Amino acid sequence: MYLVIFGVAIALLFDFLNGMNDAANSIATIVSTKVLSPLGAVAWAASFNFIAYFIFGVSVAATIGKGIVDPKLINVYFIIAALIGAIIWVYACTRFGMPISVSHSLIGGLIGPGLLAGGIAAISGGKILLVLLFIVLSPVIGLLLGYLVMIIVMHLFKRTTPLKVDGYFRVLQLASSAVFSLGHGSNDAQKTMGIIWALLIGAQMIPADADLPHWVVISCYSAIALGTLTGGWKVIKTLGVGLTDLKPVGGFCAETAGAITVIGSSLAGIPVSTTHTITGSIMGVGLTRRLSAVRWGVAGNIVTAWVLTIPVTMLISMLIYAVLRWFFM
C-alpha cells in the first residue's frame, strides 16, 4: 500500500514537472509579445490547464495506461522505474532550457522496463508506431498550419494599419493562448492519469476493466496546473525569443495552429507532444517572413533533444528497473 502511495506521489511529481517544462508551450508567445507579464501569463495558462478537466474525456490516458506495454507485466516497481527515468530527463532538460517532449519521456520510461520484463513482444507495436509517427507529424502539421493561418490573417488584414492589427491581436492572443492551454491540459495531464491507472491495475487495487478513478483525474489536472504556474523560465525564453521574433499577430497564429493540432489529437486519443507542435507552429509563422527569420541553430538543438528523449529515458528506466528487481523482487 505504501509503495503504491509512493508511486502515485512520483507520478504527480512528474505531472508537476510536465507543467513546468511545458509552460513555455502555452505562454512563450504571449510573454515574448508582452501581451501579459510572465506571472500573469503562467496564471492564465494554469487556469485553462485545469479547466480542461471539465471538457475532455480520458482517451489519451487509456492509450498510455493500457496501450504501450502489456498491462500484465506492470507492477509498482515497473511504474516507479518508468517515472524516475522520465523525471531525470525532464528535470535536466528544463534546467538547461531545452523544450523537450515530456510525453515521449514517459513513453521511453515505459518501454525500458517493458523490454526488460517481457522483451520486444511486451511492447504494443501499433501504438508505438503511432507515437513515433506523430513525433514527425505533429511539428510538421504545426508548421504547415502556422504558415497557413499566418498567410490567411495577413491577407485578411492587409489594408489595416500595423497599429490596429497589433491592438486587435493583443486581445485575440489571450483567447488563442487559452485554447492552446486547454489542449495542453487535455493531452498532457491525461498521460499521468494513464500511468497512475496502470499502477493501480498492476497493484491489483482496481480491476483491469475499471474506469479511471475520479480522484486521479482531479489530482493530475491540479498537478499540471501547479507546475505551469511555476514556469520553466529558460524554456520559455528558448521558445518565445530564441526561435524567431514574434508580434501579437504571429503569436495568435502559432497558438491557433498548435491548438488545432493538439486538441484534434486529444479527441483521437493520440498522445502528442505539445512542445513539438508549438515549436513547429512558431517556425511556420517565422517562415512567412523569410527563411532566415527562423534561428535554425536553436531549432537544431531542440530537434536533437527530441531525438534523444525516448532512447535516453528508455535506457535510464531500464537500468533503474533492473536495480529494483535485483533488490526487491
Disulfide bonds with the S-S distance in Angstrom:
none
